[in-house]
């Protein structure tokens, strides 16, 4: 309630300011009818129209109609990256069949550039690790039918402190990224001079829109100022959490933090609880299945964070589950959320297109347990009969009524798609 009240108060304040400005201008026009007053009114209208066009352009930039899918270098490699890794990752994305499933972005994270800009103030790829330059790498990735993403920071330096940030260089850097053929920008929040992200992120947003190239804009301000409430007019996704780690506790905390912003997500702008850790070795298979399932239901970006050149069979089975991916990419674009929780036994659910419903039964307790979702938990009428498709077992229960339940090992989940009959 406090959040809603604060938001409403903010809009009320802005509305009052606008009304006051309009009344002031009307007084000027009526009392003076001067050319200066008319010019001021004209300029004010232009400012409001420009901001509205900017907002509409972001929502209609043709990107992010479904959550982005791809790969990012940070979770597994940190700063140990080079152009060979990026090329080999693009090759593997195609050869492993990931590209055909929708994984399309190959995203370079921090540490790709030199510490200093060149004499013209341009960002410079690191000569020792990216000797061919980013444009050549972009051309290679594009030749595979994929897209290339890059990283910068809304501060003086990036988080590694090994390369410059883009604060104050937004227009120049956006033009550079566009000239290199970049398709995705992850924009971090370090070394930010204690300036609000609400002031630091819009300039890059506008610069990207004016760069001449469609570039997916991923805000990474760690949820510090509740970006779900304001970032949809700025970017295509926004981090709602701090960085994820490859542990059970980190994963479930990111899921919970992201969940409270569910109502703000939708086509063109997505909540982002950070990249996937599936395959990095810090969780069990059941925990990784739960991780992937919850991210899919929550319409989170599905950005693989492991070394896809060396996928084991289990990791590949998780990441290539087409039925779970379909939940994430459903055209309705409604983020699922937690609808029931008691003693670490949880039910998550969200609507899908064609009147279907995705449901997760999740045992977050430390022992085996049965998790049940009644029709009332799911908003279904009591007499509804459904077919329940188990997306991990790839099997269907027909004519289920009243409730659905499953006995689950510790930290395991089931994800279903329910189809009313």
C-alpha beads as a LAMMPS data file, in Angstrom:
LAMMPS data file: protein, C-alpha beads

421 atoms
420 bonds

1 atom types
1 bond types

-500.0 500.0 xlo xhi
-500.0 500.0 ylo yhi
-500.0 500.0 zlo zhi

Masses

1 110.0

Atoms # bond

1 1 1 0.000 0.000 0.000
2 1 1 2.859 2.365 0.790
3 1 1 4.269 1.840 -2.693
4 1 1 0.929 2.511 -4.341
5 1 1 0.380 5.584 -2.214
6 1 1 3.853 6.908 -3.023
7 1 1 3.353 6.277 -6.734
8 1 1 -0.026 7.977 -6.742
9 1 1 1.341 10.929 -4.835
10 1 1 4.153 11.250 -7.358
11 1 1 1.732 11.331 -10.263
12 1 1 -0.505 13.772 -8.403
13 1 1 2.433 16.064 -7.828
14 1 1 3.500 15.905 -11.478
15 1 1 -0.051 16.538 -12.627
16 1 1 -0.340 19.559 -10.358
17 1 1 2.910 20.954 -11.716
18 1 1 1.702 20.533 -15.292
19 1 1 -1.633 22.234 -14.510
20 1 1 0.198 25.073 -12.797
21 1 1 2.472 25.548 -15.791
22 1 1 -0.467 25.554 -18.201
23 1 1 -2.352 28.140 -16.102
24 1 1 0.735 30.300 -15.955
25 1 1 1.094 30.191 -19.719
26 1 1 -2.572 31.022 -20.205
27 1 1 -2.173 34.070 -17.989
28 1 1 0.770 35.165 -20.083
29 1 1 -1.191 34.741 -23.272
30 1 1 -4.313 36.509 -22.011
31 1 1 -2.515 39.428 -20.368
32 1 1 0.272 39.965 -22.840
33 1 1 -0.607 38.083 -26.004
34 1 1 3.033 38.544 -26.679
35 1 1 5.131 36.658 -29.181
36 1 1 7.413 35.569 -26.324
37 1 1 4.521 34.001 -24.423
38 1 1 3.333 32.202 -27.524
39 1 1 6.869 31.033 -28.176
40 1 1 7.110 29.716 -24.611
41 1 1 3.841 27.831 -25.027
42 1 1 5.046 26.397 -28.316
43 1 1 8.358 25.291 -26.822
44 1 1 6.582 23.734 -23.823
45 1 1 4.304 21.768 -26.138
46 1 1 7.348 20.599 -28.112
47 1 1 9.020 19.350 -24.935
48 1 1 5.940 17.370 -23.857
49 1 1 5.453 16.002 -27.389
50 1 1 9.111 15.025 -27.613
51 1 1 8.951 13.131 -24.320
52 1 1 5.743 11.381 -25.364
53 1 1 7.219 10.408 -28.726
54 1 1 10.322 9.141 -26.927
55 1 1 8.168 6.987 -24.635
56 1 1 6.159 5.604 -27.543
57 1 1 9.304 4.908 -29.554
58 1 1 10.686 2.799 -26.734
59 1 1 7.517 0.781 -26.445
60 1 1 7.356 0.381 -30.225
61 1 1 11.035 -0.136 -31.051
62 1 1 10.204 -3.635 -32.267
63 1 1 12.246 -5.312 -29.536
64 1 1 11.324 -7.288 -26.466
65 1 1 7.839 -8.398 -27.477
66 1 1 8.823 -11.587 -25.653
67 1 1 11.641 -11.919 -23.087
68 1 1 15.096 -12.046 -24.691
69 1 1 16.895 -15.373 -24.955
70 1 1 20.605 -15.903 -25.373
71 1 1 23.875 -16.129 -23.474
72 1 1 26.000 -13.813 -21.348
73 1 1 29.672 -14.202 -20.488
74 1 1 29.746 -12.964 -16.879
75 1 1 28.393 -15.745 -14.648
76 1 1 30.905 -18.323 -15.830
77 1 1 33.833 -16.374 -17.254
78 1 1 33.817 -13.009 -15.443
79 1 1 36.660 -11.011 -17.028
80 1 1 38.332 -14.024 -18.639
81 1 1 36.920 -13.358 -22.101
82 1 1 38.287 -12.894 -25.604
83 1 1 37.060 -12.882 -29.177
84 1 1 37.767 -16.604 -29.635
85 1 1 35.406 -17.426 -26.763
86 1 1 32.673 -15.294 -28.304
87 1 1 33.084 -16.887 -31.745
88 1 1 33.145 -20.398 -30.277
89 1 1 30.062 -19.637 -28.193
90 1 1 28.208 -18.457 -31.295
91 1 1 29.275 -21.647 -33.084
92 1 1 28.065 -23.776 -30.176
93 1 1 24.756 -21.936 -29.944
94 1 1 24.068 -23.043 -33.493
95 1 1 25.585 -26.543 -33.374
96 1 1 23.907 -27.441 -30.060
97 1 1 20.509 -26.469 -31.477
98 1 1 20.008 -23.564 -29.077
99 1 1 19.594 -20.994 -31.830
100 1 1 16.659 -22.838 -33.358
101 1 1 14.904 -22.745 -29.968
102 1 1 15.090 -18.945 -29.765
103 1 1 18.423 -18.303 -28.066
104 1 1 19.742 -15.493 -30.239
105 1 1 21.805 -12.995 -28.241
106 1 1 25.525 -13.589 -27.648
107 1 1 26.284 -10.987 -24.987
108 1 1 29.752 -9.783 -24.032
109 1 1 29.812 -8.534 -20.447
110 1 1 32.431 -6.416 -18.656
111 1 1 36.172 -6.266 -19.487
112 1 1 36.065 -6.151 -23.295
113 1 1 37.653 -2.691 -23.581
114 1 1 40.840 -0.800 -22.856
115 1 1 41.108 1.207 -19.651
116 1 1 41.099 4.548 -21.476
117 1 1 39.287 6.067 -24.443
118 1 1 41.212 7.080 -27.565
119 1 1 42.179 10.661 -28.434
120 1 1 38.721 11.255 -29.939
121 1 1 37.005 9.998 -26.807
122 1 1 35.891 6.670 -28.305
123 1 1 35.705 3.359 -26.485
124 1 1 38.470 1.011 -27.629
125 1 1 38.291 -2.819 -27.734
126 1 1 41.092 -4.400 -25.725
127 1 1 43.891 -5.155 -28.158
128 1 1 45.165 -8.225 -26.307
129 1 1 41.802 -10.016 -26.190
130 1 1 39.751 -8.509 -29.009
131 1 1 42.451 -7.725 -31.601
132 1 1 40.057 -7.996 -34.560
133 1 1 37.733 -5.395 -33.061
134 1 1 34.061 -5.600 -32.178
135 1 1 32.777 -4.870 -35.690
136 1 1 34.486 -7.971 -37.101
137 1 1 33.133 -10.018 -34.201
138 1 1 29.657 -8.644 -34.807
139 1 1 29.872 -9.578 -38.476
140 1 1 30.849 -13.136 -37.497
141 1 1 27.999 -13.516 -34.992
142 1 1 25.517 -12.090 -37.513
143 1 1 26.750 -14.548 -40.141
144 1 1 25.529 -17.309 -37.826
145 1 1 22.041 -15.796 -37.733
146 1 1 22.608 -14.548 -34.186
147 1 1 22.832 -11.142 -32.496
148 1 1 25.676 -9.554 -30.552
149 1 1 25.281 -7.811 -27.212
150 1 1 27.760 -5.629 -25.356
151 1 1 28.191 -4.068 -21.926
152 1 1 28.688 -0.588 -20.557
153 1 1 27.952 1.297 -17.368
154 1 1 25.997 4.419 -16.362
155 1 1 28.995 5.667 -14.425
156 1 1 32.601 6.811 -14.781
157 1 1 33.935 3.245 -14.985
158 1 1 32.466 -0.221 -15.324
159 1 1 32.114 -2.488 -12.294
160 1 1 35.463 -4.177 -12.954
161 1 1 37.128 -0.723 -13.057
162 1 1 39.009 -2.010 -16.080
163 1 1 37.289 0.161 -18.690
164 1 1 35.430 3.484 -18.938
165 1 1 31.738 3.888 -18.280
166 1 1 29.421 5.795 -20.588
167 1 1 28.203 8.507 -18.202
168 1 1 28.504 11.774 -20.126
169 1 1 29.396 9.895 -23.326
170 1 1 25.997 8.414 -24.087
171 1 1 25.531 9.815 -27.604
172 1 1 29.070 9.024 -28.694
173 1 1 28.990 5.489 -27.304
174 1 1 25.547 4.707 -28.708
175 1 1 26.781 5.749 -32.155
176 1 1 29.852 3.563 -31.669
177 1 1 27.741 0.558 -30.684
178 1 1 25.469 1.093 -33.676
179 1 1 28.451 1.369 -36.038
180 1 1 29.743 -1.943 -34.699
181 1 1 26.395 -3.645 -35.345
182 1 1 25.515 -4.158 -31.685
183 1 1 22.011 -5.528 -30.989
184 1 1 21.803 -5.489 -27.174
185 1 1 23.247 -3.268 -24.448
186 1 1 23.522 -4.295 -20.811
187 1 1 23.980 -1.054 -18.874
188 1 1 25.368 -1.407 -15.354
189 1 1 25.264 0.872 -12.302
190 1 1 28.785 1.185 -10.834
191 1 1 30.872 4.325 -10.188
192 1 1 27.702 6.380 -10.545
193 1 1 28.643 9.528 -8.581
194 1 1 25.566 8.981 -6.375
195 1 1 23.336 10.298 -9.166
196 1 1 19.888 8.721 -9.313
197 1 1 19.483 6.057 -12.009
198 1 1 16.317 7.872 -13.034
199 1 1 18.612 10.627 -14.296
200 1 1 21.479 8.489 -15.601
201 1 1 19.626 5.869 -17.653
202 1 1 17.285 7.963 -19.875
203 1 1 20.153 9.719 -21.728
204 1 1 21.487 6.389 -22.983
205 1 1 17.961 5.286 -23.829
206 1 1 17.479 8.340 -26.010
207 1 1 20.948 7.995 -27.521
208 1 1 20.231 4.400 -28.541
209 1 1 16.935 5.416 -30.122
210 1 1 18.768 8.037 -32.151
211 1 1 21.689 5.779 -33.077
212 1 1 20.078 4.522 -36.266
213 1 1 20.026 0.901 -35.118
214 1 1 17.487 -1.051 -33.003
215 1 1 19.339 -2.006 -29.817
216 1 1 17.697 -3.883 -26.950
217 1 1 18.289 -1.797 -23.812
218 1 1 18.807 -3.788 -20.608
219 1 1 18.967 -1.636 -17.478
220 1 1 21.115 -3.145 -14.740
221 1 1 20.589 -0.796 -11.787
222 1 1 20.099 -3.733 -9.383
223 1 1 16.555 -2.751 -8.400
224 1 1 17.971 0.074 -6.322
225 1 1 15.169 2.543 -7.103
226 1 1 12.383 0.118 -7.989
227 1 1 12.878 0.342 -11.769
228 1 1 9.755 -1.690 -12.464
229 1 1 7.788 1.427 -11.558
230 1 1 9.512 3.727 -14.069
231 1 1 11.827 1.895 -16.462
232 1 1 9.289 0.726 -19.040
233 1 1 9.531 4.176 -20.630
234 1 1 13.322 3.852 -20.652
235 1 1 14.317 0.310 -21.611
236 1 1 13.259 -3.172 -22.650
237 1 1 14.217 -4.905 -19.396
238 1 1 15.352 -3.877 -15.944
239 1 1 17.100 -5.730 -13.166
240 1 1 14.932 -6.058 -10.079
241 1 1 17.666 -7.639 -7.938
242 1 1 21.344 -7.634 -7.121
243 1 1 23.662 -10.085 -8.845
244 1 1 22.724 -13.748 -8.689
245 1 1 25.144 -16.372 -7.397
246 1 1 25.236 -20.067 -8.227
247 1 1 23.564 -21.147 -4.975
248 1 1 20.079 -22.227 -3.924
249 1 1 19.674 -19.358 -1.444
250 1 1 20.702 -16.749 -3.991
251 1 1 18.409 -18.144 -6.653
252 1 1 15.274 -18.301 -4.491
253 1 1 15.894 -14.829 -3.060
254 1 1 16.125 -13.387 -6.592
255 1 1 12.904 -15.172 -7.518
256 1 1 11.106 -13.704 -4.492
257 1 1 12.430 -10.169 -4.984
258 1 1 11.415 -10.231 -8.640
259 1 1 7.965 -11.640 -7.902
260 1 1 6.588 -8.535 -6.191
261 1 1 6.945 -6.534 -9.413
262 1 1 5.035 -9.009 -11.586
263 1 1 2.242 -6.616 -12.536
264 1 1 4.677 -4.166 -14.145
265 1 1 6.075 -6.538 -16.782
266 1 1 4.720 -7.123 -20.255
267 1 1 5.567 -7.057 -23.955
268 1 1 8.282 -4.486 -24.586
269 1 1 9.510 -4.351 -20.967
270 1 1 10.446 -7.208 -18.620
271 1 1 11.473 -7.694 -15.016
272 1 1 14.956 -9.215 -14.840
273 1 1 16.039 -11.259 -11.779
274 1 1 19.494 -11.734 -13.404
275 1 1 20.992 -14.347 -15.658
276 1 1 20.682 -18.110 -15.454
277 1 1 23.143 -20.170 -13.404
278 1 1 21.966 -23.498 -14.844
279 1 1 24.997 -25.671 -15.610
280 1 1 27.584 -23.847 -13.497
281 1 1 27.714 -26.593 -10.864
282 1 1 26.601 -24.910 -7.652
283 1 1 23.097 -26.392 -7.452
284 1 1 21.504 -29.795 -7.833
285 1 1 19.685 -30.899 -10.968
286 1 1 16.314 -30.423 -9.263
287 1 1 17.313 -26.949 -8.128
288 1 1 18.382 -26.028 -11.654
289 1 1 15.073 -27.332 -13.036
290 1 1 13.254 -25.163 -10.520
291 1 1 15.473 -22.202 -11.434
292 1 1 14.674 -22.570 -15.137
293 1 1 10.974 -23.192 -14.489
294 1 1 10.498 -20.133 -12.283
295 1 1 12.430 -17.872 -14.675
296 1 1 10.261 -19.145 -17.523
297 1 1 6.990 -18.569 -15.652
298 1 1 8.160 -15.141 -14.481
299 1 1 8.823 -14.101 -18.087
300 1 1 12.417 -13.354 -17.136
301 1 1 15.122 -13.045 -19.788
302 1 1 16.529 -16.512 -20.457
303 1 1 20.213 -15.682 -20.721
304 1 1 22.376 -18.773 -20.299
305 1 1 25.286 -18.183 -17.946
306 1 1 27.350 -21.352 -18.320
307 1 1 29.917 -22.500 -20.900
308 1 1 27.688 -23.743 -23.698
309 1 1 30.681 -25.155 -25.554
310 1 1 30.753 -27.923 -22.954
311 1 1 27.124 -28.654 -22.039
312 1 1 26.538 -31.965 -20.302
313 1 1 23.421 -33.946 -21.179
314 1 1 21.474 -32.874 -18.074
315 1 1 22.166 -29.172 -18.560
316 1 1 21.263 -29.399 -22.221
317 1 1 18.016 -31.181 -21.340
318 1 1 17.051 -28.349 -19.009
319 1 1 17.994 -25.482 -21.314
320 1 1 16.391 -27.026 -24.395
321 1 1 13.016 -27.985 -22.927
322 1 1 10.816 -26.522 -25.634
323 1 1 7.636 -26.753 -23.557
324 1 1 9.100 -24.725 -20.693
325 1 1 10.586 -22.226 -23.146
326 1 1 7.130 -21.851 -24.702
327 1 1 5.759 -20.692 -21.333
328 1 1 8.402 -17.983 -21.212
329 1 1 7.798 -16.913 -24.809
330 1 1 3.998 -17.057 -24.693
331 1 1 2.557 -14.202 -26.747
332 1 1 0.204 -13.066 -23.959
333 1 1 3.254 -11.851 -22.045
334 1 1 1.826 -11.945 -18.515
335 1 1 4.338 -12.621 -15.745
336 1 1 3.318 -15.509 -13.500
337 1 1 3.614 -15.079 -9.758
338 1 1 3.480 -16.803 -6.395
339 1 1 -0.147 -17.460 -5.443
340 1 1 0.266 -19.696 -2.382
341 1 1 2.992 -20.331 0.172
342 1 1 2.897 -22.309 3.395
343 1 1 5.773 -24.034 5.179
344 1 1 8.008 -23.590 2.106
345 1 1 5.464 -25.391 -0.085
346 1 1 4.577 -23.022 -2.898
347 1 1 2.276 -22.619 -5.872
348 1 1 3.158 -20.206 -8.674
349 1 1 0.845 -19.555 -11.611
350 1 1 0.222 -17.294 -14.556
351 1 1 -2.148 -17.077 -17.534
352 1 1 -1.141 -18.096 -21.029
353 1 1 -2.712 -17.426 -24.395
354 1 1 -5.614 -19.591 -25.625
355 1 1 -7.163 -19.611 -22.128
356 1 1 -4.422 -21.836 -20.717
357 1 1 -2.721 -21.574 -17.342
358 1 1 0.880 -22.320 -16.328
359 1 1 1.281 -23.701 -12.807
360 1 1 4.359 -24.585 -10.756
361 1 1 4.200 -26.760 -7.642
362 1 1 7.465 -26.148 -5.748
363 1 1 8.842 -27.810 -2.626
364 1 1 11.282 -25.365 -1.089
365 1 1 11.418 -27.304 2.183
366 1 1 14.282 -29.537 3.324
367 1 1 12.376 -32.827 3.009
368 1 1 10.074 -34.631 0.602
369 1 1 6.543 -33.238 0.622
370 1 1 3.282 -33.102 -1.309
371 1 1 2.364 -29.749 -2.823
372 1 1 -1.240 -29.092 -3.822
373 1 1 -2.932 -26.342 -5.798
374 1 1 -6.699 -26.195 -5.470
375 1 1 -8.808 -24.627 -8.182
376 1 1 -9.550 -21.742 -5.819
377 1 1 -5.798 -21.103 -5.477
378 1 1 -5.640 -20.806 -9.262
379 1 1 -8.783 -18.776 -9.805
380 1 1 -10.568 -21.647 -11.559
381 1 1 -14.236 -22.402 -11.050
382 1 1 -14.890 -25.399 -8.832
383 1 1 -16.406 -27.612 -11.505
384 1 1 -13.727 -26.966 -14.129
385 1 1 -12.162 -30.033 -15.731
386 1 1 -8.705 -29.625 -17.212
387 1 1 -5.968 -31.519 -18.989
388 1 1 -2.655 -31.085 -17.158
389 1 1 0.506 -31.257 -19.221
390 1 1 3.630 -32.021 -17.149
391 1 1 6.385 -30.108 -18.943
392 1 1 9.328 -32.019 -17.466
393 1 1 7.814 -35.505 -17.729
394 1 1 6.258 -34.636 -21.121
395 1 1 3.075 -36.439 -20.100
396 1 1 -0.591 -35.423 -19.777
397 1 1 -3.185 -36.108 -17.096
398 1 1 -6.671 -35.921 -18.598
399 1 1 -9.879 -34.654 -17.001
400 1 1 -8.393 -33.406 -13.730
401 1 1 -10.888 -31.698 -11.400
402 1 1 -10.738 -29.742 -8.146
403 1 1 -7.002 -29.685 -7.516
404 1 1 -3.635 -30.811 -8.781
405 1 1 -0.902 -32.150 -6.523
406 1 1 2.498 -33.821 -6.666
407 1 1 4.885 -35.462 -4.234
408 1 1 8.177 -33.667 -4.642
409 1 1 11.720 -34.196 -3.407
410 1 1 13.380 -31.369 -1.542
411 1 1 13.772 -28.252 -3.726
412 1 1 12.087 -29.976 -6.684
413 1 1 9.192 -28.655 -8.724
414 1 1 6.614 -29.618 -11.311
415 1 1 5.515 -27.227 -14.015
416 1 1 2.207 -27.809 -15.779
417 1 1 0.162 -26.191 -18.479
418 1 1 -3.542 -26.542 -17.664
419 1 1 -6.022 -26.561 -20.518
420 1 1 -9.710 -26.264 -19.563
421 1 1 -11.908 -28.774 -21.372

Bonds

1 1 1 2
2 1 2 3
3 1 3 4
4 1 4 5
5 1 5 6
6 1 6 7
7 1 7 8
8 1 8 9
9 1 9 10
10 1 10 11
11 1 11 12
12 1 12 13
13 1 13 14
14 1 14 15
15 1 15 16
16 1 16 17
17 1 17 18
18 1 18 19
19 1 19 20
20 1 20 21
21 1 21 22
22 1 22 23
23 1 23 24
24 1 24 25
25 1 25 26
26 1 26 27
27 1 27 28
28 1 28 29
29 1 29 30
30 1 30 31
31 1 31 32
32 1 32 33
33 1 33 34
34 1 34 35
35 1 35 36
36 1 36 37
37 1 37 38
38 1 38 39
39 1 39 40
40 1 40 41
41 1 41 42
42 1 42 43
43 1 43 44
44 1 44 45
45 1 45 46
46 1 46 47
47 1 47 48
48 1 48 49
49 1 49 50
50 1 50 51
51 1 51 52
52 1 52 53
53 1 53 54
54 1 54 55
55 1 55 56
56 1 56 57
57 1 57 58
58 1 58 59
59 1 59 60
60 1 60 61
61 1 61 62
62 1 62 63
63 1 63 64
64 1 64 65
65 1 65 66
66 1 66 67
67 1 67 68
68 1 68 69
69 1 69 70
70 1 70 71
71 1 71 72
72 1 72 73
73 1 73 74
74 1 74 75
75 1 75 76
76 1 76 77
77 1 77 78
78 1 78 79
79 1 79 80
80 1 80 81
81 1 81 82
82 1 82 83
83 1 83 84
84 1 84 85
85 1 85 86
86 1 86 87
87 1 87 88
88 1 88 89
89 1 89 90
90 1 90 91
91 1 91 92
92 1 92 93
93 1 93 94
94 1 94 95
95 1 95 96
96 1 96 97
97 1 97 98
98 1 98 99
99 1 99 100
100 1 100 101
101 1 101 102
102 1 102 103
103 1 103 104
104 1 104 105
105 1 105 106
106 1 106 107
107 1 107 108
108 1 108 109
109 1 109 110
110 1 110 111
111 1 111 112
112 1 112 113
113 1 113 114
114 1 114 115
115 1 115 116
116 1 116 117
117 1 117 118
118 1 118 119
119 1 119 120
120 1 120 121
121 1 121 122
122 1 122 123
123 1 123 124
124 1 124 125
125 1 125 126
126 1 126 127
127 1 127 128
128 1 128 129
129 1 129 130
130 1 130 131
131 1 131 132
132 1 132 133
133 1 133 134
134 1 134 135
135 1 135 136
136 1 136 137
137 1 137 138
138 1 138 139
139 1 139 140
140 1 140 141
141 1 141 142
142 1 142 143
143 1 143 144
144 1 144 145
145 1 145 146
146 1 146 147
147 1 147 148
148 1 148 149
149 1 149 150
150 1 150 151
151 1 151 152
152 1 152 153
153 1 153 154
154 1 154 155
155 1 155 156
156 1 156 157
157 1 157 158
158 1 158 159
159 1 159 160
160 1 160 161
161 1 161 162
162 1 162 163
163 1 163 164
164 1 164 165
165 1 165 166
166 1 166 167
167 1 167 168
168 1 168 169
169 1 169 170
170 1 170 171
171 1 171 172
172 1 172 173
173 1 173 174
174 1 174 175
175 1 175 176
176 1 176 177
177 1 177 178
178 1 178 179
179 1 179 180
180 1 180 181
181 1 181 182
182 1 182 183
183 1 183 184
184 1 184 185
185 1 185 186
186 1 186 187
187 1 187 188
188 1 188 189
189 1 189 190
190 1 190 191
191 1 191 192
192 1 192 193
193 1 193 194
194 1 194 195
195 1 195 196
196 1 196 197
197 1 197 198
198 1 198 199
199 1 199 200
200 1 200 201
201 1 201 202
202 1 202 203
203 1 203 204
204 1 204 205
205 1 205 206
206 1 206 207
207 1 207 208
208 1 208 209
209 1 209 210
210 1 210 211
211 1 211 212
212 1 212 213
213 1 213 214
214 1 214 215
215 1 215 216
216 1 216 217
217 1 217 218
218 1 218 219
219 1 219 220
220 1 220 221
221 1 221 222
222 1 222 223
223 1 223 224
224 1 224 225
225 1 225 226
226 1 226 227
227 1 227 228
228 1 228 229
229 1 229 230
230 1 230 231
231 1 231 232
232 1 232 233
233 1 233 234
234 1 234 235
235 1 235 236
236 1 236 237
237 1 237 238
238 1 238 239
239 1 239 240
240 1 240 241
241 1 241 242
242 1 242 243
243 1 243 244
244 1 244 245
245 1 245 246
246 1 246 247
247 1 247 248
248 1 248 249
249 1 249 250
250 1 250 251
251 1 251 252
252 1 252 253
253 1 253 254
254 1 254 255
255 1 255 256
256 1 256 257
257 1 257 258
258 1 258 259
259 1 259 260
260 1 260 261
261 1 261 262
262 1 262 263
263 1 263 264
264 1 264 265
265 1 265 266
266 1 266 267
267 1 267 268
268 1 268 269
269 1 269 270
270 1 270 271
271 1 271 272
272 1 272 273
273 1 273 274
274 1 274 275
275 1 275 276
276 1 276 277
277 1 277 278
278 1 278 279
279 1 279 280
280 1 280 281
281 1 281 282
282 1 282 283
283 1 283 284
284 1 284 285
285 1 285 286
286 1 286 287
287 1 287 288
288 1 288 289
289 1 289 290
290 1 290 291
291 1 291 292
292 1 292 293
293 1 293 294
294 1 294 295
295 1 295 296
296 1 296 297
297 1 297 298
298 1 298 299
299 1 299 300
300 1 300 301
301 1 301 302
302 1 302 303
303 1 303 304
304 1 304 305
305 1 305 306
306 1 306 307
307 1 307 308
308 1 308 309
309 1 309 310
310 1 310 311
311 1 311 312
312 1 312 313
313 1 313 314
314 1 314 315
315 1 315 316
316 1 316 317
317 1 317 318
318 1 318 319
319 1 319 320
320 1 320 321
321 1 321 322
322 1 322 323
323 1 323 324
324 1 324 325
325 1 325 326
326 1 326 327
327 1 327 328
328 1 328 329
329 1 329 330
330 1 330 331
331 1 331 332
332 1 332 333
333 1 333 334
334 1 334 335
335 1 335 336
336 1 336 337
337 1 337 338
338 1 338 339
339 1 339 340
340 1 340 341
341 1 341 342
342 1 342 343
343 1 343 344
344 1 344 345
345 1 345 346
346 1 346 347
347 1 347 348
348 1 348 349
349 1 349 350
350 1 350 351
351 1 351 352
352 1 352 353
353 1 353 354
354 1 354 355
355 1 355 356
356 1 356 357
357 1 357 358
358 1 358 359
359 1 359 360
360 1 360 361
361 1 361 362
362 1 362 363
363 1 363 364
364 1 364 365
365 1 365 366
366 1 366 367
367 1 367 368
368 1 368 369
369 1 369 370
370 1 370 371
371 1 371 372
372 1 372 373
373 1 373 374
374 1 374 375
375 1 375 376
376 1 376 377
377 1 377 378
378 1 378 379
379 1 379 380
380 1 380 381
381 1 381 382
382 1 382 383
383 1 383 384
384 1 384 385
385 1 385 386
386 1 386 387
387 1 387 388
388 1 388 389
389 1 389 390
390 1 390 391
391 1 391 392
392 1 392 393
393 1 393 394
394 1 394 395
395 1 395 396
396 1 396 397
397 1 397 398
398 1 398 399
399 1 399 400
400 1 400 401
401 1 401 402
402 1 402 403
403 1 403 404
404 1 404 405
405 1 405 406
406 1 406 407
407 1 407 408
408 1 408 409
409 1 409 410
410 1 410 411
411 1 411 412
412 1 412 413
413 1 413 414
414 1 414 415
415 1 415 416
416 1 416 417
417 1 417 418
418 1 418 419
419 1 419 420
420 1 420 421
